[in-house]
Amino acid sequence: MTDRILLPWHDPAPRSVALRLAATVAQQIVEGRRAAGDLVTEAQLVEAFGVSRTPAREAMVQLQSWGLVRLAPKKGGVVTVVSPTERRDLLDVRATLEIRSVQVVAGSAADRTSLAATLRASLDAQQRALDAGDLLDFAGEDFGFHLRIIEAGGNAVVAEMASALGPRFARLTHLAVSGGGAAARLFRAEHEALIGPIEAGDPAGFATAVREHLRSAHFPGELA
C-alpha cells in the first residue's frame, strides 16, 4: 500500500499556490459550504486569498479536472450538481475496480492478510472520525478504505486513475452521511463486512457484499 496523500486538502505542503487554492475550495465544495450551482470566480479567489490572477486561474482549471466545477467562458466556474446518473456511474466504476483487485489477491494468503490488516487500520481511523463527529474526515477515510482495495490489485495506472477521482468520491460519501452519524456508522459496519470475503479469498462473496454496500449506503430504497 502507498503512503501518498489521499485527498488534496490532506497535503500539508502543496506544490504550488494554485493547488493550495484548489484544495481549499474543493474541501468547501465537498462539505457543502459551496453548493451546487454556486459560482466560483477568479476574482473571488484573488480577494479571499490575496493571490494574483494566475494561480487563481490555475486553481479553477484544477477544480474542473476534479469534476467539482464546470468552467463557463468569461463567468467562472459553476459548482457541479451530483446527478443520480453520475453517482451511479462513479460507484459502479469503483466497485468494478475493487472486485478486480480482490480477484487478483485471492490466490495469495499473504496478500490477503496484508490487505485485511491495512483495512482494519482504516476502520480504526473511520471510528476516530466518527467519535470526533468529523464527517469530512470520515469521507476521506471512506475513500482511503476503497482506494487501498483498488491499489492491492497492483495496477499502478488503475490506482492513479482512482486516486484522481478522490474529491468526487469524498463528495458522494459526505452527501450520503451528512444527515447524521447513523449513516456514517452504517458505512463503517459495512466496510467491516467487506473484509471477511477478502481474507477468505472469496471474490464472488466480496462482489455481492460490495454491491450490497452501495445499494444500502448510497441508494437506500432503490435497486442497485
N, C-alpha and C positions, 0 to 999 in steps of 0.2 A: 504494500500500500504506500501511497505517496503522502508526504507531509506538506504538499503545496497548499497555498491558501485556497480555500474553497469558494469564497464569495468576495466580491470586490471590496465591500466595506469591512472585511476582516483584515485587510492589508494595512499594517501599521506604517509602511513606508512606500506609498505608491511611486511608480517610476516617473510620473510626471504630474504637474498641476492639473492637467486635463483629466487624468484618471482619478485623482482625488475628488475633483468636482463631480465627475460622473458617478463615482461610488456613493458620494453623499446623496445625490439626487435619486439614485437607484434605491437606496435604503428608504428614502422618503416615499417613493412610489410603492415599494413592497409593503411598507407599513400602512399605506393608505393616506398618508399625510398630503400626498398629491394624488388626487382622484382621477379616475379615467375621464378623459375629455378635457382635463386641465391643460392650459398652455404653458409651456416652459420656453423662455426666450433667452438668447444670448445676453440681452440687456439685464434681465433678472439675475443671471449668474454673475455678471460683471459687478452689479451693485451689491449683491448679497455676499460675495466672496472677495471683493476687492482685487479682481484679476483683470487682465487685458482681454480683448475680444478673441484673440487667437486660441488660448486654452478653453475659453467658453465655447467656441465653435467646435473644437475637437471633442469636448465633453458631450455635446449634443449628438455628434456622429457616433460616439461610443454608446450612448444610451439607445440610439436606434439599432445598433448592432446587437445589443442585448434584448431587443424586442420590447423595450419599455416605452419608447416614444415613436411616433411617426412624424418625420420631418415634412413640413409644409413650406414651400418656397416663400421667402420674404415674411414669414409669420413666426416660425419657431418650431418647436416640437410639441405635438399633441400626445398626452399620455394615452397609451393604448387601452382598449377595452379587452378584458379577458372573456372571449366568447365561449359558449359551450363547446363549439367545434374545436377551437384552439386548445382548450383544456383537455378534451378527449384525445386529440392528436398527440399532444406533448406527453401525456401519461402513457399512451399506448406505445410510443417510441421508447420511453424509459423502461417499461415493463418488458418489451421485446429484448432490449439490450441486457437487462438483468437476467432474463431467462437463459439467454445465450451464455452468459458468464457462468451461471450455475451449472449449465451443461458441461462447460469446459473444466471446471474444478471438480466435477463429480467423481472423476476417476482417480483423484489424489486425496488420500485421507489427510495428509499433511496440509495441503492447500485448504481443504475444508475446515480443518481445525484452526488454522491461522485466520481464515476469514471470519469464522464464528467468534473468535476472541476479539477481533477488531470490531465486529458489530456489537458485541456486548459492551465494549468500551463506549461505543456510540450511544447505546441505550442509557448508560450511566450519565453521559453528557445531556441527553434528552431529559432525563429525570431532574438533573440540576436546573435546567432551564424551566421546567415545569414548577419546581419548588420556588424558583425566583419569580414566577409569573411573567417570564420574558418570552413572549410569543415570537418575536423576531429571532431571538437566539434559537428557539425551538425549530423555527422554519429552516434556519441554517443547518442545524443538526439533522433534521429530516433529510435535507438534500445530501448532506455528507454520508448518511447511512446508505442511501440508494447509490450514490456515486461509488462508494467503496465496493459495493457488489459488482458494479459495472467494471471497475478497474481490475477486479480479480480475474477477469477473463483474459487479461494480458495483451489486449489490443490497444496500443497507445493512441492510435488515431480515433478509435471509438471513445476512449476515455476523454480525450481532448475535446471532442465534439460535445459529449455530455456535460463536461465541465463548463463549456461556454454557455450552456443553457441554464446555468445555475441561478441567475437572477429571476428568470421566468419561472423555474420550478419553485424557488423560495416564495415567489409571489402567490403561486397557486396554493401552497401549503398555508401561508399566512391568511389568505382569504378563507380557506376551509376551517381554520381553527380560531378565527377572530371572534367568533361568537362566545368563546369561553374556554375554560380549561378542560371541560369534559371531552370536547372533540380532540384536543391535543392528547389527552390520556388514552383515547381510543387509538390514535395513531401509534403511540408508543407500544401499547399492548399488541397491536397487530404486527408491528415491527418485530417484537419478541417472537411471535408465532412464525415469522418467516425464517428464523434461524434454524429451527428443527429440521426442515427438509434439506437445508444446505448441509448441515452436519451429517445427515443420513445419506447423502449422495442421491437425493431423490428429486431430479429436475422436474418431473411431472407434478409431484406434490408441491414443489415450490411455485410452479406456474399457476396451479389452481389457487394457492394461497395469495400470491401477489395480485392476481386478478380480483380475488375477493376483497383484498385490501383496498384496491382502487374503487371498487363498487361501493363498499360501505363507508369509506372515508371521504371520497371525493364526489361520489354520485349517490348519496343516500336517497332511497325511494325510486331510483332509476335502475334500469337493466344495464350492466356494464358491457 
